[in-house]
Amino acid sequence: MNISQQLGRLKRGFPRINRFPRFLILLVASIAAIQLFILPALTQQPVTVRFLVQALEGAQWQPFVEKFNAKNPDINLEIVAGPNDTNLVEDLYTSAFLLGDSPYDLVYMDIVWVPKFAAAGWLRALSDRVSQDKLSEFLQGDVDGGTYDGELYRMPLRSDGGMLYYRTDLLNQAGYEPPETFTDLVKISKDLQKQGIVDWGYVWQGKQYEGLSAMFVEILEGFGAFWVNPDTLEVGLDQPEAIQAVEFLRSTIEERVSPPGVTTYAEEETRRLFQSGKTVFLRNWPYVYSLASDSEIAGQFAIKPMVHTPDTKSGACLGGWGFGISKSSKHPDEAWRVIEYFSTPEAQKEYLLSTGYVPSRRSLFTDPELVAKYSYLPELLEVIEQSVLRPPIAQYAQASDILQRYLSAALTDRMSPEEAMQAAAKETRSLLGRTG
């Protein structure tokens, strides 16, 4: 075989030689792609996002969490069940933050926790994640309650507010309109008691606990007084109007408009007394409406804003819960996706239909399906839009403890209203560094 023939044979063989390496290269590239991109995508675990909540409410949350996870397979939303005492839940969040590496990405917060958690640097600001247009769809009080030092730290989920329940049948029977002032309330109460229609006129939360502070905020507002101005840190507890507010509460006990045991009552004790038909007026929260509607007074009561003096306005102590993002969370974007999901009208409506809680979106108070199930929502909107916040200050928990102690001393006749409020104001100023 000459050189020309050998070269020709080599030339004819090149295609066959080249085809194998090309196939091999494609095969190797395919295997590499599977290993580097496809398999990790198929085997990647979803990001876990956790939040702590009371055990009983956690049971209510479970179906909604499962639905979220089904719609968002890359996120595993997980509930951590805590105690049913909200103070203990707050303590658990606080302990986790103090340890420096909280296991909770989301922080499910009562409205009064926001200033403390934000001031301590435990929360991420949310202002750059949501527009003012979106926030305007929520109750202004709920937005304000999630704001500290000009930054939003909590998106509202559900609202709450104190109000006056009254027996419509008993007022009609005695020929009275619902009371507008403190004087009206006492007058009607005494008259119905005198006629033997009811045992007691007015029940409220007088036990020494956070509910006492919440109730008293409404009485302060009704007398034109204030507790702490969050902008100036001015304390108003020893002003004449605040002392009058304490004197009013004490007078309801002394004049037996309220039962002597009211100083030991929390929400449930007052609810049961109202539902038993033994009292005409009750200060409480919206949750009572559904329970009373299944009791012996069903269809015989209504709600209205709290009473006030003739020259002041009513104020409903604002409560409610919402979500923030932990500063230490390694998954803030995924946590925000959870907040976005539960902030939509559709998700909130479904949650409220199931639980009976109060909306934070204004439009849901008049939603036909919600109103068909909870007929009182339009009336409730009027109450909650006249809301008043407990002081949004970083030292709120300590300030509330001071108020509770001295207010309880005044109500149980261990101190005069003036002495108690002067002492409470002095201690509160010391707490806030306002002694000068």
N, C-alpha and C positions, 0 to 999 in steps of 0.2 A: 504494500500500500504506500503510494507516494505521499508527499507532504500535502499536495492539493486535496487528495481524498480524505486525509486525516483532518484537515481544517474544516472540510465540508461536513464530515461526520460530527465534529465538535459543535459546529454551528447549528446542525439540526438538533443536537441534544440540549442546547441551551434552554429552550422553552420548557422541556420536561424538568430540567434541573431547577429553573426559576419558579415553577409552579409550586413546588413543595415548600420552599422557604416562605413564599407569600401566604400560603395556607397556614403554615405554622405561626407566622406573625399574627394573623387574624385570630387564631385560636388562643394564643397567649394573651393578646389584647382583650379578648372576650372574657377570659378567666380573670384577668386583672380587674376589669370593670365590675364583674360580679362581686369580687372580693372587696374592692374599694368602695363601691357605691351602692350596688343593689342589695347585697346581703345586710350591710349596716342599716339601710333604710327599712328592710323587712324585720330585722331583729331589734331595732332601737326601742328601748323602753320608754313609755310616756313619762313626761315630767310630772312629779307629784307635787301638788299644791295643797297645803293643809291649813285648816283653821279650827280654833277651839270654840266650843259652844256648850251651853247648858245641856245636860243629858236629855231632858224632855223636849226641848226645842230641836235638839239633834235628830230625834226620831221624826219630827215633822220635816226636817231638811232632807232626810235620806232619799226619798223618791226624786226630789229635784236634783240632787247631786248625781244620782244614777242617770237621769235624763241628760244632764250636762255632759257627763263622761261619754255617753253614747254618741252625742253630737260632736264631741271633741276628743277623738281617740288619742291625740298626742298629749293630752293632759289627763292626769288622774287626780281629780278633786277628792280630797279625803277629809272627813269630819273626825275631830278628836273630841270625844264626849267628856265634859267636865261636870262639876257639881251643879246642882240646881239653884244654889245661892249665887246671885250675880256678883256679890262682893268677892266670893271665893274665886270665881272665874277671872275677875279683874286681878286678883292676887297672883293667880297662875300665869297670866300674861306678863305681869310685872316681874315675877321671878325669872321667867324665861328671858326677858329682855336684859335683866341685870346680869345674868350669866354670860351675856355677850354674843350668843349664837342661838337665837330663838329658832325652834323647830317649826314655827308658824310663819307661813308666807303671807297669808291674809290675817287681818285682825278684825274680828267681828265685834264691834264696839257699841256700847251704850253711849248716848250723846254726851254724858258728863265725863267720860274718860278721855275725850279728844284733847282738851287742853293739857292735861297731865302727860299723856303719851307723846304729844307733839313737842311740848316744851322740853321733854327729856331727850328728844332726838331719836325716838324709837320708830317713827313713821316716815314714809316717803311722801313728799308733797305730790298732789295729784293735779294741781292747777294747770300744768302744761299738757295734760292728757285729755282734758274735757273743755269744751267751749262754754262761754257764758250763755249762748243760745240754748245749749242742752241743759244747763243748770236751771235756766228759767222755767223749765217744764216741771220742776219740783217745787214743793212748798218752800218759801223763802226762809222760814224758820229752820227747816231741816238743813238747808244749805249753810245758813249762818252757824248752826250747831256743829257742823263738820269743819268749820273754818277756825284757824288759830293764827293770830299775827299776820293776817292778810293772805294766808295760804290755805287751800283746801286739802284736808287730810282724810276725809271720810265721805264716801258717796252714800246718800240716803237709800235705805231699802224699805223700811217701814217707819211710820210716824206714831206718835202717841200724844195725848194731851189730857189734862185734868178738866173736869166739867161738873156741873150740877145736875143730878138726877132728881126728878120730882114725880110724885104720884098725881097723874092727871085726874083720876076718878075722885080722889079725896079733895083736890082743889075745886073741882066742879061741884061736888057735893056741898062744900062750904061757901061757894060763890066767890072764889078768889082767882085772879090771874096769876101766872107764874111770877115769882118775885124778881125784882130788878136790883134792889138794894139790900144791904145787910139788915136794915130796919124792917123791910118787908118780910124777909125770911124769918126773923125772930117773931114778928107780930103774928104771921100765919101759923107758925109752929105753936105758939102759946095758945092761940084760939082753938086749934084742932086738938091740942092736949086737954084744954079745959072742957071741950065737948066730949072727951073720952073716945075720940076717933082713932088716935094714935097714942102710944106710950111716950114716944120721943119725937122731937121736931127735926133735928139735924145731926147727922153723924159724919165724922171725918177721921182722918188718920192722925192720932195723937201720940202714938208710941214713939219712943226715942230711937229713931232709925232714919234712913234716907227719905222715906216717905213723908216724914214730918217736915223736912226741909222743902220737899216738892210742894206739899200742900200749902206751906206758909208763904212760898213765893207768890201764890195766887192771892192770898189775903193781903200781902204787902202791896201788890199791884192794885188791888181794889181800894186800898186806902191812899194811893198815890205815893207810896213809900218805895224804897229800894234796899237791897242787901249790899252789893258791892258793884260799883261802876267799873267795868273791865278796862275802860280806856284810861281812867285817872287813878284807879284803885281807891277811890273815895269810899268810905264805909258809911252806910246810912241807918244802921240798926238802932242807934240811940236818938234818932230824930223823932219829933213828936208823932208823926204819922205812923212810924213803925211801932212805937209804944202803944198807940191806939189799936193797931192790928192785933197785938198780943192781948190787950185788954178785951177786945171783942171775943176772941176765942175763949178766954178765961170766963167771961160773963156767960157764955152759953152753958158752961158747966155749973157755975154758981146759980144760975136761974133755972137749971134743970131742963133747958132746951135740948142739951146733949146729955147722954148718960154719964155718970161719974167714971165709969170704966173706959171712956173714950180715950183716956191718956195711955191705955194699954192696947189700943186697937191698931191693926194694920189694915191693908186693903180687904182681906178676906173676912175679917170680923165685921167690918162695916157693911160689906156686900150681903152677908147672910142676914144681918139685922134688917136691912132694907127689903130684901126678898121675903122676909117673914111677915111683912106688912105692919111692922111695929113702929116704923118711922116714915115721915113724909119726904124728907130731903136727905140726899147723900152726895158727898163729894167723892168722886172716884175716877177711874180710867175707862176707856172705851170697852175693854174686855168684858165689863159687867153686863153690857147690853145683851149680848147673846145668851149669857147665863140666866139673866133675869127674864128673858123672853121664854125660857123653858120652865119658869117657876109659877107659883100661884098668883103673881101680880102681872103675868103676861098680858100685854095690850093695855095696861093701866098705868104706864109711866112714860116719860119723855125726857129729853136732855136739853140743856141750854148752857150758854156761857155762865161762868161763875158770877155771883152778885158783886156789887161794888158800892161805893158811896155815890151820892147824887152827882158830884162834880168830878168824878174820875171814870176810868174805863175798866172793863173786865180784862183779866189775863189768865190764860190757860198755861200751866206749867208744861213746857214742851219736853216730851220724852222721845224715844225712838232708837232704832238700831241701824247700823250700816257697816260697810266694809272699808277698811284701809289696807295699805300694804306695809309690811314690816320692813324697816330700814335694812335689816340683815338678810332679807330674802335673796336667795341666789337665782330666783326665777320671777323677777318683778313684772316682766312682760306677760308671762303666762298668768300671773295673779291678776293683772289688769284685764286680761281677756275674761276671766271669771266675773270680775266686777261689771264689765261691759255687758255681759250676757244677762246678769241678774238686774241690771239697770234698765233693760228694755221694757216698754209697756206690756208686751206679751208675757214675759217671764214674771214680772211683778203681779200682773193680773192673775195668772195661774196660781202663784204663791198665795195671794190674798184670798182667792176663792177657796183654797184649801184650808187656810189657817184662821181666817177671820181677823187678821191683824189690820191695822189702819194704813191706807196708802200713803206714800210720800210724793207720788205724782199727782198733781192737782186734777188732771183729767179723769183719773180713776174714781174720784168721788162721785162723778155723775155717769159713770159707765153703766149702761142699761143692765148688763148681766150681773155686775156687782151689786147694783142698787136693788135688783130683784131679789137677791139673797140677803143683803144687808140694807134694809130700807132706811136706816138712820144716817147713811153716809152723807147725803147733802146737808143735813143738820150739823153733822160732825165737822164738816168743812168750815162752817161759820165759827164753830168753837175754836178749832185749831188755828185758823187764820188770825185769831186774837191771842196769839201765844206770847209767852215770856220765857226767856232762858234763865236757868240757874247760872250764876256768874261763870262765864267761860275763862277761868283763871287757872294757872298751873297748880295752884295750891288748893283747888276746889275741895278735895277730900278732907283736908284739915279744916278748912273754913266751915264745911258742912257739919263736921263733928263738933266744932265750937258752938254753932247755932243750935244744934240738936240738944246739947247739954243744958244750955241756959234757957232755951225755950221750954224744955221739959220741966226745969226747975220752976219757971213762972206758972206753968199750967197746973202743976201739982202743989202749988201754994208754998213752995220752999223759998221762993224769992218773989218780990213784987215785980210786975212787968217792967217798971222803970229800972230797978236794980239789975234785973237779968239782962236787959238789952244794953245797958251801959257797960256791964261786964263783958258781954259778947262782943260789943263794938271795940272795946279796948283790946281784947285778946286778938280779934281779927286784924286790927291795925298793926299789932305787934307781929303777927304772922306775915303780913304783907310789907313789913318794913316801913310803915306809915306812922310810927309813934311820934315823929317830930311834927 
